[in-house]
Amino acid sequence: MSSTLIYLALALGGGALGFLTNWFVESRKVVKTTQRAEQIIKGAKKEAADIVRDGQLESKDIILKARNEFEREVREAKKDLAQTERRLQQRQSQLDKKMEQVDQRDKEFQKKEQDLKRQADKAQDAVARYESLLQDEIKKLESIALMTRDEAKAEIKERLLEQARNETGLLMKKIEDEATAEAGRKAQKIIGLAIQRCAADSVAESCVSVVALSGDEMKGRIIGREGRNIKAIEQATGVDLIIDDTPEAVILSSFDPIKREVARLSLERLVTDGRIHPARIEDVVNKVRKDVDKTIQEAGEKAVLEVGCDAVHPEIIRLLGRLKYRTSYSQNVLTHSVEVAFLCGMMASELGLDPKVARRAGLLHDIGKAVTHEVEGPHAAIGADFARRYNEKPLIINAIASHHEDVDAESVTATLVAAADSLSASRPGARIEMLEAYVKRLEQLEGIANSFKGVDKTFVMQAGREIRVSVLPDHISDGATYLLAKDIAKKIESEMAYPGEIKVTVIRETRVTETAK
């Protein structure tokens, strides 16, 4: 018990001693911290005082410098102000001088204006006097000339118009002659080269509708008992046989040249063989029809190969072959088409165009004639429809459709096709024209020329290729002859259809006769 108390007392004493020790140490630290803080405060106060002192000195320097700068700027401003004031005074004096000059000029202008007004009044008075004199003179002239002023103006106007018309006609003739001469030289060169390089028959082979017989007794065998043989032939071929008084000949009549050719060949074979009866007739006609179809195919292929066309549809080849048996004014249409193709190709080469396209368009331009007996309409439109159906190029289709000017030409190739078609059809010996149509065309040419006022006589020359028109010199002047020729040519173009060209020549002749007594 006593030891426990001792230990307890010792523990309490040790704790008190530790507490006192800690308290002493902490007190010493507080004293030192307080002393250090007082030293820091003293240093800060001293430093703040130094800073305040330095700031006061620096602010005094800045104020002094600002004051000096302000005084300097004030001096410079006063100097500039003085200079500006001197310049303003100079400008004021100059403005005063200019105002004096303006006032002086204003006075001069007012004086000139008064002078001009007086002169204008004098001029107006003079104009009034002139008008009065002019009216008096006009009345005198009207009384002397026996016509009014308006009538005189109308006559002068008419004379001026006539003079202008004559001068315009002469000028137009000069310009057109120069252009025509240049174009003519180039066209003659191109067409001449094309014609020189194209060798074609003068008259092509035409389809024949007459079968020669060895004797008149053969006509009876062709007719047969009760006409059975001739009926069988007509039924098998679709062609009418005309057996008349023509010696040793039978005439075949049909609008279809293919059927007529089949009938001709069949009849020739029957006559040569001698066996003529309905069964034999049918057999021979079938064989001949196959041979003709083969000939048509070969003719079309030959034409395509000769012209040099590629990838032509078989149906178009067949149509070309059918043209072998088609004629126009005794000109074989297939031969004509090949000739047109070569002419187109040659002219296209001279013009720098594609000759293959031109030859193809020329070869196909008349394919519509192969089916004109089966399809209604103009052959140009029919041919264009067939070309479109078999996927020809639009350029080829337009060339076919426009070669007779039924539609407008859309390319130079189409124009070449029309030109080559006219060349091939109108060259000497190419076609045979019926006498009645020929005479009618000549009469129509004369009627067109004679329909114009001032025409005296008309002469048609060179088989209708040229007309010469003689005019009355009192009615037509030299300048008006050119306009008359153009009007006649335009009327011929609008009212007539003809191959090639027609030259119009107007002749004005003045004759003066005097008698010596």
Secondary structure, DSSP 8 states (H G I E B T S, - for coil): -HHHHHHHHHHHHHHHHHHHHHHHHHHHHHHHHHHHHHHHHHHHHHHHHHHHHHHHHHHHHHHHHHHHHHHHHHHHHHHHHHHHHHHHHHHHHHHHHHHHHHHHHHHHHHHHHHHHHHHHHHHHHHHHHHHHHHHHHHHHHHHHHTS-HHHHHHHHHHHHHHHHHHHHHHHHHHHHHHHHHHHHHHHHHHHHHHHHH----SS------EEE-S-THHHHHHH-GGGHHHHHHHHHH--EEE--S-TTEEEEE-S-HHHHHHHHHHHHHHHHH---SHHHHHHHHHHHHHHHHHHHHHHHHHHHHHHT--S--HHHHHHHHHGGG-EETTEEHHHHHHHHHHHHHHHHHHHTS-HHHHHHHHHHTTGGGGGTTTS-S-HHHHHHHHHHHTT--HHHHHHHHHTTTSS---SHHHHHHHHHHHHHHHSTTS----HHHHHHHHHHHHHHHHTSTTEEEEEEEGGGTEEEEEE-TTT--HHHHHHHHHHHHHHHHHH---SS--EEEEEE---------
